Amino acid sequence: LDGATHHLEWPRSLTLIDLLVANDIEAPYSCREGECGSCVCIVVDGTVKMARSDTLDPADIADDYILGCQSRPTSDLLVIEF
C-alpha cells in the first residue's frame, strides 16, 4: 500500500480488509459488502476465496483481481498488491 510492504499473519477467518484494519494499516475500502469496488487489489502469489464478487467481471477475476473485503486466504503464503 502506497509503496510500503507489510508482512502479516493472515488468519483464514478474516478478510483482507479486516486484517489490514486490525493492524492499523490504511487500506482503501468503503462498503465491505463487495459492491463498491474500492478495495480491488491483485493476487501476485498465492490463492484466496472470495465470498462475493459482484463488482468484478470474469476477465478481472481471471487476471487475479480480488475484492479485499470479500477475500480470505486459501494458501499459506500470499502476496497482494494494491
Backbone as JSON Lines, residues from 0, in Angstrom:
{"i":0,"aa":"L","n":[0.83,-1.19,0.0],"ca":[0.0,0.0,0.0],"c":[0.87,1.24,0.0]}
{"i":1,"aa":"D","n":[0.61,2.14,-0.92],"ca":[1.36,3.39,-1.01],"c":[2.87,3.16,-1.03]}
{"i":2,"aa":"G","n":[3.31,2.1,-1.68],"ca":[4.73,1.81,-1.79],"c":[5.32,1.08,-0.6]}
{"i":3,"aa":"A","n":[4.54,0.83,0.43],"ca":[5.04,0.14,1.63],"c":[4.72,-1.35,1.53]}
{"i":4,"aa":"T","n":[5.6,-2.16,2.11],"ca":[5.39,-3.6,2.18],"c":[5.09,-3.97,3.62]}
{"i":5,"aa":"H","n":[4.08,-4.8,3.82],"ca":[3.7,-5.25,5.15],"c":[3.74,-6.77,5.18]}
{"i":6,"aa":"H","n":[4.28,-7.33,6.23],"ca":[4.32,-8.78,6.43],"c":[3.41,-9.1,7.61]}
{"i":7,"aa":"L","n":[2.33,-9.83,7.35],"ca":[1.33,-10.11,8.38],"c":[0.95,-11.59,8.38]}
{"i":8,"aa":"E","n":[0.57,-12.08,9.54],"ca":[-0.07,-13.4,9.64],"c":[-1.54,-13.17,9.3]}
{"i":9,"aa":"W","n":[-2.05,-13.9,8.3],"ca":[-3.43,-13.7,7.85],"c":[-4.27,-14.91,8.22]}
{"i":10,"aa":"P","n":[-5.02,-14.82,9.34],"ca":[-5.89,-15.94,9.72],"c":[-6.95,-16.18,8.65]}
{"i":11,"aa":"R","n":[-7.26,-17.41,8.4],"ca":[-8.23,-17.76,7.36],"c":[-9.65,-17.28,7.67]}
{"i":12,"aa":"S","n":[-9.89,-16.88,8.9],"ca":[-11.22,-16.42,9.29],"c":[-11.45,-14.94,8.95]}
{"i":13,"aa":"L","n":[-10.39,-14.19,8.64],"ca":[-10.53,-12.76,8.37],"c":[-10.45,-12.46,6.88]}
{"i":14,"aa":"T","n":[-11.18,-11.42,6.48],"ca":[-10.99,-10.91,5.12],"c":[-9.73,-10.06,5.11]}
{"i":15,"aa":"L","n":[-9.22,-9.77,3.94],"ca":[-8.02,-8.95,3.82],"c":[-8.24,-7.58,4.44]}
{"i":16,"aa":"I","n":[-9.36,-6.94,4.18],"ca":[-9.63,-5.62,4.74],"c":[-9.71,-5.7,6.26]}
{"i":17,"aa":"D","n":[-10.37,-6.71,6.81],"ca":[-10.43,-6.86,8.27],"c":[-9.03,-6.99,8.86]}
{"i":18,"aa":"L","n":[-8.17,-7.75,8.2],"ca":[-6.79,-7.93,8.66],"c":[-6.03,-6.61,8.64]}
{"i":19,"aa":"L","n":[-6.13,-5.87,7.56],"ca":[-5.41,-4.61,7.45],"c":[-5.9,-3.59,8.47]}
{"i":20,"aa":"V","n":[-7.2,-3.46,8.61],"ca":[-7.77,-2.52,9.58],"c":[-7.36,-2.91,11.0]}
{"i":21,"aa":"A","n":[-7.38,-4.19,11.32],"ca":[-6.99,-4.66,12.66],"c":[-5.52,-4.36,12.97]}
{"i":22,"aa":"N","n":[-4.71,-4.19,11.92],"ca":[-3.3,-3.89,12.1],"c":[-2.99,-2.41,11.83]}
{"i":23,"aa":"D","n":[-4.02,-1.58,11.88],"ca":[-3.88,-0.13,11.7],"c":[-3.21,0.26,10.39]}
{"i":24,"aa":"I","n":[-3.49,-0.51,9.36],"ca":[-2.98,-0.21,8.02],"c":[-4.13,0.4,7.22]}
{"i":25,"aa":"E","n":[-3.93,1.61,6.74],"ca":[-4.98,2.3,6.0],"c":[-5.1,1.71,4.6]}
{"i":26,"aa":"A","n":[-6.14,0.94,4.41],"ca":[-6.4,0.29,3.13],"c":[-7.63,0.93,2.5]}
{"i":27,"aa":"P","n":[-7.68,0.95,1.17],"ca":[-8.87,1.5,0.53],"c":[-10.05,0.55,0.65]}
{"i":28,"aa":"Y","n":[-11.14,1.05,1.2],"ca":[-12.39,0.29,1.26],"c":[-13.52,1.26,1.56]}
{"i":29,"aa":"S","n":[-14.73,0.81,1.33],"ca":[-15.89,1.65,1.63],"c":[-17.01,0.81,2.2]}
{"i":30,"aa":"C","n":[-17.62,-0.03,1.38],"ca":[-18.84,-0.72,1.79],"c":[-18.63,-2.01,2.58]}
{"i":31,"aa":"R","n":[-17.54,-2.7,2.37],"ca":[-17.24,-4.01,2.95],"c":[-18.26,-5.09,2.55]}
{"i":32,"aa":"E","n":[-19.04,-4.81,1.53],"ca":[-20.07,-5.74,1.07],"c":[-19.79,-6.3,-0.32]}
{"i":33,"aa":"G","n":[-18.68,-5.92,-0.94],"ca":[-18.36,-6.4,-2.28],"c":[-19.09,-5.7,-3.39]}
{"i":34,"aa":"E","n":[-19.64,-4.52,-3.11],"ca":[-20.44,-3.81,-4.1],"c":[-19.78,-2.56,-4.67]}
{"i":35,"aa":"C","n":[-18.87,-1.92,-3.93],"ca":[-18.34,-0.63,-4.39],"c":[-17.06,-0.76,-5.21]}
{"i":36,"aa":"G","n":[-16.25,-1.78,-4.96],"ca":[-15.01,-1.96,-5.7],"c":[-13.83,-1.14,-5.2]}
{"i":37,"aa":"S","n":[-13.99,-0.42,-4.1],"ca":[-12.9,0.41,-3.57],"c":[-11.68,-0.4,-3.15]}
{"i":38,"aa":"C","n":[-11.89,-1.65,-2.78],"ca":[-10.81,-2.48,-2.23],"c":[-10.22,-3.45,-3.25]}
{"i":39,"aa":"V","n":[-10.4,-3.16,-4.53],"ca":[-9.85,-4.05,-5.55],"c":[-8.33,-4.06,-5.45]}
{"i":40,"aa":"C","n":[-7.77,-5.25,-5.49],"ca":[-6.32,-5.45,-5.47],"c":[-6.02,-6.69,-6.3]}
{"i":41,"aa":"I","n":[-4.75,-7.05,-6.39],"ca":[-4.38,-8.18,-7.23],"c":[-3.57,-9.18,-6.41]}
{"i":42,"aa":"V","n":[-3.83,-10.46,-6.67],"ca":[-3.06,-11.53,-6.06],"c":[-1.84,-11.77,-6.94]}
{"i":43,"aa":"V","n":[-0.66,-11.49,-6.39],"ca":[0.59,-11.68,-7.12],"c":[1.07,-13.12,-6.94]}
{"i":44,"aa":"D","n":[0.86,-13.66,-5.74],"ca":[1.25,-15.04,-5.44],"c":[0.31,-15.59,-4.39]}
{"i":45,"aa":"G","n":[-0.08,-16.84,-4.52],"ca":[-0.99,-17.48,-3.57],"c":[-2.41,-17.5,-4.09]}
{"i":46,"aa":"T","n":[-3.33,-17.92,-3.21],"ca":[-4.74,-18.02,-3.61],"c":[-5.65,-17.55,-2.48]}
{"i":47,"aa":"V","n":[-6.8,-17.04,-2.88],"ca":[-7.83,-16.61,-1.94],"c":[-9.17,-17.12,-2.43]}
{"i":48,"aa":"K","n":[-10.15,-17.06,-1.56],"ca":[-11.53,-17.36,-1.94],"c":[-12.35,-16.11,-1.65]}
{"i":49,"aa":"M","n":[-13.1,-15.66,-2.67],"ca":[-13.97,-14.51,-2.49],"c":[-15.38,-14.97,-2.2]}
{"i":50,"aa":"A","n":[-15.99,-14.37,-1.18],"ca":[-17.37,-14.68,-0.85],"c":[-18.32,-14.12,-1.91]}
{"i":51,"aa":"R","n":[-18.04,-12.9,-2.35],"ca":[-18.84,-12.24,-3.39],"c":[-17.9,-11.51,-4.33]}
{"i":52,"aa":"S","n":[-18.32,-11.34,-5.55],"ca":[-17.51,-10.57,-6.49],"c":[-18.41,-9.87,-7.5]}
{"i":53,"aa":"D","n":[-19.43,-9.2,-6.99],"ca":[-20.39,-8.52,-7.87],"c":[-19.75,-7.42,-8.72]}
{"i":54,"aa":"T","n":[-18.69,-6.82,-8.24],"ca":[-18.05,-5.69,-8.92],"c":[-17.11,-6.13,-10.02]}
{"i":55,"aa":"L","n":[-16.51,-7.3,-9.86],"ca":[-15.52,-7.77,-10.83],"c":[-16.16,-8.64,-11.9]}
{"i":56,"aa":"D","n":[-15.74,-8.46,-13.14],"ca":[-16.25,-9.33,-14.19],"c":[-15.31,-10.54,-14.32]}
{"i":57,"aa":"P","n":[-15.72,-11.56,-15.04],"ca":[-14.9,-12.78,-15.16],"c":[-13.48,-12.52,-15.67]}
{"i":58,"aa":"A","n":[-13.3,-11.55,-16.55],"ca":[-11.96,-11.24,-17.06],"c":[-11.07,-10.69,-15.96]}
{"i":59,"aa":"D","n":[-11.64,-9.84,-15.09],"ca":[-10.88,-9.31,-13.95],"c":[-10.44,-10.44,-13.03]}
{"i":60,"aa":"I","n":[-11.35,-11.33,-12.73],"ca":[-11.06,-12.46,-11.85],"c":[-10.0,-13.36,-12.48]}
{"i":61,"aa":"A","n":[-10.1,-13.57,-13.78],"ca":[-9.1,-14.39,-14.48],"c":[-7.72,-13.74,-14.44]}
{"i":62,"aa":"D","n":[-7.68,-12.4,-14.33],"ca":[-6.42,-11.67,-14.23],"c":[-5.96,-11.51,-12.78]}
{"i":63,"aa":"D","n":[-6.57,-12.27,-11.86],"ca":[-6.19,-12.33,-10.44],"c":[-6.57,-11.1,-9.62]}
{"i":64,"aa":"Y","n":[-7.52,-10.31,-10.1],"ca":[-8.03,-9.21,-9.28],"c":[-9.02,-9.78,-8.27]}
{"i":65,"aa":"I","n":[-9.0,-9.2,-7.06],"ca":[-9.9,-9.63,-6.0],"c":[-10.47,-8.41,-5.29]}
{"i":66,"aa":"L","n":[-11.51,-8.65,-4.52],"ca":[-12.06,-7.65,-3.61],"c":[-11.51,-7.97,-2.22]}
{"i":67,"aa":"G","n":[-10.76,-7.06,-1.64],"ca":[-10.16,-7.3,-0.33],"c":[-11.18,-7.53,0.76]}
{"i":68,"aa":"C","n":[-12.35,-6.92,0.64],"ca":[-13.38,-7.06,1.68],"c":[-14.1,-8.41,1.62]}
{"i":69,"aa":"Q","n":[-13.89,-9.15,0.56],"ca":[-14.59,-10.43,0.38],"c":[-13.64,-11.61,0.32]}
{"i":70,"aa":"S","n":[-12.35,-11.37,0.47],"ca":[-11.35,-12.42,0.23],"c":[-10.71,-12.92,1.52]}
{"i":71,"aa":"R","n":[-10.62,-14.24,1.59],"ca":[-9.94,-14.92,2.69],"c":[-8.89,-15.85,2.09]}
{"i":72,"aa":"P","n":[-7.77,-16.06,2.81],"ca":[-6.68,-16.87,2.26],"c":[-7.04,-18.35,2.13]}
{"i":73,"aa":"T","n":[-6.53,-18.96,1.08],"ca":[-6.63,-20.42,0.92],"c":[-5.26,-21.04,0.74]}
{"i":74,"aa":"S","n":[-4.22,-20.22,0.73],"ca":[-2.86,-20.73,0.67],"c":[-2.07,-20.14,1.85]}
{"i":75,"aa":"D","n":[-0.99,-20.78,2.19],"ca":[-0.2,-20.36,3.35],"c":[0.61,-19.1,3.1]}
{"i":76,"aa":"L","n":[1.02,-18.87,1.88],"ca":[1.8,-17.7,1.54],"c":[1.04,-16.9,0.49]}
{"i":77,"aa":"L","n":[0.89,-15.61,0.73],"ca":[0.2,-14.74,-0.21],"c":[0.97,-13.45,-0.41]}
{"i":78,"aa":"V","n":[0.94,-12.95,-1.63],"ca":[1.45,-11.62,-1.94],"c":[0.32,-10.89,-2.63]}
{"i":79,"aa":"I","n":[-0.1,-9.79,-2.03],"ca":[-1.22,-8.98,-2.54],"c":[-0.67,-7.59,-2.84]}
{"i":80,"aa":"E","n":[-1.11,-7.02,-3.95],"ca":[-0.67,-5.68,-4.32],"c":[-1.86,-4.78,-4.55]}
{"i":81,"aa":"F","n":[-1.84,-3.62,-3.91],"ca":[-2.88,-2.61,-4.13],"c":[-2.39,-1.62,-5.14]}
